[in-house]
Amino acid sequence: MTQLSIRKNKKSKNQSGSRLTKTQIFIRDKWLYVLLIPGILYFALFKYLPMWGVLMAFQDYSPFLGFWESDWVGFDHFQYFFQNPDFFRLLRNTLILAFYDIIFFFPAPIIVALLLNEVRMQLFKRTIQTLVYVPHFMSWVIIASISYVFLTTSGGAVNAVVEYFTGEKISFLSSPDWFRPMIIGQVIWKETGWGTVIFLAALASVSAEQYEAAIIDGAGRFRRMWHVTLPALRSTIVILLILRLGNFLDQGFQQIYLMTNSLNRSVADVFDTYVYFVGITQGAFSYSTAVGLFKAVVGIILIYGADYVAKKMGQTGLF
């Protein structure tokens, strides 16, 4: 029996040596349960209660009639959505951005965390970590404004450099070819620091004895990173990847909306912006709810599928 299980058994017994009942354990730890109340209320009010609105996807919902009086139409909205010519365009644009996100953004925090973990000068390490973490606190409005200032053809710093070397300017903000690289670049710049904090926290639990043993065996820095550091991050990488797949079709409305214009709309329209334009501006509440429910169902399937594959490969799953 391990020391952890022995401590748990001791905590589960009272002074007389008999095992505590669930009620007694609840009374003993009542203040811990009190601390859970704000979190439970948050998820109940803002996550679970709004799920009642999913009913609109199966209704011809009218705000004047409400949920109970609106006519039920079953899967008519889903059928219309899948037959809509816009469906495959939206699916293609969303999937391309999603794959770009997995391929280019997801490894970025891992790479930065591995590089920072090799830095021995603490002042330099903390300075770099702070600099890459600061953009996380900026809103997408600020990010879009900075992008406009640097990339615009009317005095933008980047275009000034491009024009100096090539004699021409590039319409980064309006070109469909540059829209996706620009979106992924913004995400990498803004969110890499946040992911780096998570991976650095996971690396803090790696024993220094493992590195010392690897040094004694003659392993250089790269081999220590490959055989000691990366295996320590494996479970964290798998869990974060599973969670990311749950939001695979969720590319973020605000960022896409701010960077969309009439010239790049052919590649910029995704499910999130489509829901806004159809549901809010055109008042098609039931139809837009059906689109959102489709995204949620795909996310659930991807989460459980990725979790199943991870467990089959011997990794720690999410559930």
N, C-alpha and C positions, 0 to 999 in steps of 0.2 A: 504494500500500500504506500502510495506516495505521500510526501509531506503535505501537499495541497489537500488531498482527500482526508488526511488525518485532521487538518485544521477545520475543514468543512464539517466533519463529524462532531468535532468538539463544539463548534458553533451551533450545531443543530440539537444539542443536548442542554438541558437545564442543569442547575446545581446538584440536583439529586441523581443525575446520571441518566434519567429517562429521556427518550427522544421527544423533541418539541413537536406539537401539532402545527398544522398550517396556520391556524388562527393565532397561536402563540408567536409564531415566526412573524406574522403580519403585524402584530402588536409591537413586537420588539423592534421591527424595522419600519415603524409607521412614518417616521420623518423622511425616510428615503422615498416612500411612496408619495408623500406630500410634494416632494421635489419633482415628481413625475407629472403632477397635475397640469402645470402650464404647457408642457409638451403634448400631453394627451388632448387638452383642449384645442391646441393649435391644429393638430392633425384632424381632430373631429370636426372643427368648424370650417377649416379652409381646405381640407383635402377630401374627407369622406362625405360630408354633407353636400358639397357642390356636385358630387357624383349623381345626385338625384336628377340633375339636369340632362343626363344621358338619355332620359326618356324622350327628349325632343327629337332625337335622331329617328325615332319610329313614329313620329306624329307630324301632322301638318300644323305645327305649333302657331298659335296666335296669342300675343301678350294679353289681349282683351279677354280671351276665353280661359287661359291658364292651362295647367297640365291636365286637369280632369275633364275639361270640356272640349279640348282640341281633338280633332279627328285623328284616329290611328291609321297609318298608311303602311305599316310593316317595314319591309326592306326597299321600298320604292326609291328612297333617297340614295341608298347604296347602289342600287341598280343604275340609276341615272348618273351617279358619279363615275362608276366604272365604264359606262358607255360614253361619257363625255369626252370629246376630242382633247380637252385640256388635261385629262388624267395622265396619259403617258408622258406628256411634256413636263408636268409637275413631278411625276415619279422620276423621270430621268434627271431633272435638275437637282432634286433632293438627294437622290442616290449618289450622284457624282460628288456633291459637296460632302455627303456623309463619308464616302470612301476617302476623299481627300483629307477629311478630318482624322480618320483612323490612321491613314498612312503617314501624314506629315505632322499633325499636331500631337497625337497621342504619344509618340516616342520622344517628343521634345522635352517634356519635364524629366523623363528618365535619363536622357543624355546629360541635361544640365545638372541633375542631382549626382550622377556618376562623376562628372567633372569637378563639381564643388566638393565632393567627398574626398577627392585626391589633393585638394588644396590644404596646405599645412599652416599657412599664415592666416590666423583667425580673423584679423582685422580686414584683410582683403576678401576673405570668404564671406563675412557678414555684409560687407559693402556691396558685393556683387549680388548676394541673395536679396538684399533690400531693393536694389535697382531693378531686378527682374520681377519683384513682387509688387512694386508700386502700381504698375498699370492695371492690376486687378481691381483697384478701387476706383478707377475711372469709369464713368458711364459710357454707353455706346454713342451717345450724342457727342461727347468730347472726342472719342476715338474717330468718329466720322468727320468731325471738324478738323482734327489734326491731319487726317488722310487728305482732306480737300486742300488744306494749306500746302501740303508737300507735293501732291500729285496733280493739281490743277495745271492746265496749259497756260493760264494767265498769271505768270509769275511764280509758279510752284518751284520749290528748291530742286526736287528730283528732275523735273523737266528742264530746268536750267542746266543741270549737269549733262543730261542726255543730249540736249541741243548743242552744248559746247563740243561734245565728242562726235556727234553724228550729223549735226546740222538740221535735225528734225525733232519735232515734239511727238510724244506718245499720249493719246487720249486714254489714260488709265481709268478715269472715272466713267467714261461713256462707252468704252470698247467692250463688247461681249467676251472677247478673248482674254481680257485682263481681269474680268470681274471675279472669277473663282480664285485665281492666285491672290488677288487683293483681299478677299474675304478670309481665306485661310491665313494669310500673313497677319491680318488684324487679330485673329483668334490666337495665333501663336504668340504674338507680342503681348497680348492682354492677359492670357490665362496660363502661360508657361510657369510663371512664378508661383502661382497657387498650387499647381501640381507638384512643383519641385519641393515645396514645404512638406507635402505628404510623403514623398519618397525619402526625403532626408530624415523625417521622423522614423520611418521604417528602418533606415540604415543605422539609427542611433542604438538600436537593440543588438547590432552585430558585435559579437565579442572580439576584443582586441587580440585575444589569444589565437583566433583563427588566422588573422593576418600575420601574427608572429610565427605561427607554424608554417604558413605558406612561404614566408621569407627564409626560414631555416631550410625549407625544401628547395630553395633556389628560384622561387617564382618572382618574376618581375612585376611591375605595376599593372601591366595589361593582363597578365595571367591571374593576378590577385583579383582584379576587377571581374574577370570572367568566371573564376571558380569560387570566389567568396562573396563578392558584393552582389552580383546579379542573382545568384541563388537565394540570397537573403531577401531580394525584392520580388521574387517570383510570385508569391501568394498575393502580395499587394497589387502587382501588375494584373494578375488574373481577375481579382475582384473589381478593380477599377475598369477593366475592359468590359466585364459583364455589365456593370452599371452604365458604361458609355453606350453599349449596344441597346440598352433600354431606351435611350434617347436618340437612336440611330436616325429616325426621320424628323427629329426636332432640331432644326438648324438655327432657331432663334429668330423671332419675328423682328425685333427692334433693329438688329444689325443689318439684316437683309433689306428691311424697309427703308432705312436711312441711306443705303448705298444704291438703291434702285432708281433708275430713271427710264425715260421712254426709249432710250437707245440700247440699253442692256437688259430690258425686261424679258427678252426671249430666253435668257439663261438665268435670270434672277428670280423668276416666279417659282416659289416652292409652296409646300402645303401650308406653312404658317401664314405667309402673306395672302395666299388664296382664301384662307378662312376669314381673314380680316376683310378683304375686299368684298367677298360674297356675303359673309355673315353680318358685318357691321354696316358697310356702306350701302348694301343692297337689301338688307333686312331679311335674308334667307337664313333664319336662325336654325331651323331643323336641318337643312341641307349642310350648313357649315358644322353643325354638331356631329353629323354623320361622318364628315371628313375627319374631324378630330378624333372620333371614336375609332375610325380605321387606323389612324396613327397609333393610338393607345394599344389596340389589339396586336399590331405588328410589334410594338415594343415589348409587350408581355411575352409573345412567342419567342422573340430573340433573347430575352433574359433567361427564360427557362431552358431554351435550347443551348445557349452558351454555358449555362450552369451545368447542364447534363454532360456536355462534351468535356468541360473542365474536370468533372468528377471521374469520367471515364478515363481521362489521361492522368489520373492520380493527383490532381491538384485540389486545393481547397475551394469548394464552391461557395455560393452566396447563401444558399438555403441549407 
